[in-house]
Amino acid sequence: MDKKTHRINVIRRLFSGDLLVNEMLNKHGRYLICLVVFALLYIAFHYNMAQTVKQTRQLEREVKNLQAEYATKASELMRLSKQSEIIRMLNARNITTVSAPKAPPKRIKQ
């Protein structure tokens, strides 16, 4: 049998499935199963890592938004706690019973 006939026979056996069932699985069955298991594990770990990265990025965006909201609220609170702002709000509501102190505060010595 020459090389050309042998190649044609190998190709026929490959496409018919005889080569895979008879020779390849007997010789390399465990190796092929191991490769398939490793490929599935690789896919699973890659998917899990991608989900973790996605969740981490989402949480980082949320932290940045919360930090910006905190800064906004803190500056608003600082503005509202100024004495001049408090007096303006009292005047806007026509509350005249409360007024600003005339003298600066004094420290009490013990």
JOTABEL-V654911 format. One record per backbone hydrogen bond with DSSP energy under -0.5 kcal/mol. NH is the residue of the N-H (numbers start at 1). CO is the residue of the C=O. E is the energy in kcal/mol with one decimal. If there is no record, write none. Layout:
BEGIN
<<NH;CO;E> <NH;CO;E>>
END
This chain:
BEGIN
<<6;2;-2.1> <7;3;-2.5> <8;4;-2.2> <9;5;-2.3> <10;6;-2.4> <11;7;-2.5> <12;8;-2.4> <13;9;-2.6> <14;10;-2.2> <15;11;-2.4> <16;12;-2.0> <17;13;-1.3> <18;13;-0.7> <19;13;-1.7> <21;17;-2.2> <22;18;-2.7> <23;19;-1.0> <24;19;-2.2> <25;20;-1.7> <27;23;-2.2> <28;24;-3.2> <29;25;-1.1> <32;28;-2.4> <33;29;-2.4> <34;30;-2.4> <35;31;-2.3> <36;32;-2.3> <37;33;-2.5> <38;34;-2.6> <39;35;-2.3> <40;36;-2.3> <41;37;-2.5> <42;38;-2.5> <43;39;-2.3> <44;40;-2.4> <45;41;-2.8> <46;42;-2.4> <47;43;-2.4> <48;44;-2.4> <49;45;-2.6> <50;46;-2.3> <51;47;-2.2> <52;48;-2.1> <53;49;-2.6> <54;50;-2.3> <55;51;-2.4> <56;52;-2.4> <57;53;-2.5> <58;54;-2.0> <59;55;-2.4> <60;56;-2.3> <61;57;-2.2> <62;58;-2.1> <63;59;-2.4> <64;60;-2.2> <65;61;-2.3> <66;62;-2.4> <67;63;-2.5> <68;64;-2.2> <69;65;-2.4> <70;66;-2.5> <71;67;-2.3> <72;68;-2.1> <73;69;-2.6> <74;70;-2.8> <75;71;-2.2> <76;72;-2.1> <77;73;-2.5> <78;74;-2.3> <79;75;-2.2> <80;76;-2.5> <81;77;-1.6> <82;79;-1.0> <86;82;-2.2> <87;83;-2.3> <88;84;-2.0> <89;85;-2.3> <90;86;-2.3> <91;87;-2.4> <92;88;-2.0> <93;89;-1.2> <94;91;-1.2> <95;90;-2.5> <96;94;-0.8> <109;107;-0.5>>
END
